């Protein structure tokens, strides 16, 4: 059984650092490819949702600005 690792994925920066860590772990033989691929898929899903949240915040802000001008 592989030792537990803690991966941060709350922000795009944390996801990038996590991906770098996973790549290094695979390169150093500390993590198998299957585990790495699972983590990478999860990171991609998290990044997609971060982008969606960011876009929604921008849309909400633009709507607020437009509504103030009425």
C-alpha positions as CSV (number, residue, x, y, z in Angstrom):
1,X,0.0,0.0,0.0
2,X,1.3,3.4,-1.0
3,X,1.8,6.1,1.7
4,X,-0.9,8.7,2.0
5,X,-0.2,12.0,0.3
6,X,-2.0,15.2,0.7
7,X,-2.7,17.1,-2.5
8,X,-4.1,20.7,-2.6
9,X,-6.5,21.6,-5.3
10,X,-8.5,24.6,-4.1
11,X,-7.0,27.1,-6.6
12,X,-5.5,26.9,-10.1
13,X,-2.0,27.6,-8.5
14,X,-2.5,24.7,-6.1
15,X,-3.6,22.4,-8.9
16,X,-0.5,23.3,-10.9
17,X,1.7,22.6,-7.9
18,X,0.0,19.3,-7.4
19,X,0.4,18.3,-11.0
20,X,4.1,19.1,-10.8
21,X,4.4,17.1,-7.6
22,X,2.7,14.1,-9.3
23,X,4.9,14.3,-12.4
24,X,8.0,14.3,-10.2
25,X,6.7,11.4,-8.1
26,X,6.1,9.3,-11.2
27,X,9.6,10.3,-12.6
28,X,11.2,9.3,-9.3
29,X,9.3,5.9,-9.2
30,X,7.3,7.1,-6.1
31,X,3.9,6.8,-7.8
32,X,2.6,4.4,-10.4
33,X,1.1,5.6,-13.7
34,X,-2.4,4.5,-12.9
35,X,-2.6,6.5,-9.7
36,X,-1.0,9.5,-11.5
37,X,-3.5,9.4,-14.3
38,X,-6.4,9.2,-11.8
39,X,-5.0,12.3,-10.0
40,X,-4.5,14.1,-13.3
41,X,-8.1,13.5,-14.4
42,X,-9.3,14.8,-11.1
43,X,-7.1,17.9,-11.4
44,X,-8.5,18.6,-14.8
45,X,-12.1,18.3,-13.5
46,X,-11.2,20.7,-10.6
47,X,-9.5,23.2,-13.0
48,X,-12.6,23.1,-15.2
49,X,-14.8,23.9,-12.3
50,X,-12.5,26.7,-11.1
51,X,-12.6,28.2,-14.6
52,X,-16.4,28.0,-14.6
53,X,-16.6,29.6,-11.2
54,X,-14.3,32.4,-12.3
55,X,-16.3,33.0,-15.5
56,X,-19.5,33.2,-13.5
57,X,-18.0,35.7,-11.0
58,X,-17.0,37.9,-14.0
59,X,-20.5,37.6,-15.6
60,X,-22.1,38.5,-12.2
61,X,-19.8,41.5,-11.8
62,X,-20.5,42.7,-15.4
63,X,-24.3,42.3,-14.8
64,X,-24.0,44.3,-11.6
65,X,-22.1,47.1,-13.4
66,X,-24.7,47.2,-16.2
67,X,-27.6,47.3,-13.7
68,X,-26.0,50.2,-11.8
69,X,-26.1,52.2,-15.0
70,X,-29.8,51.9,-15.5
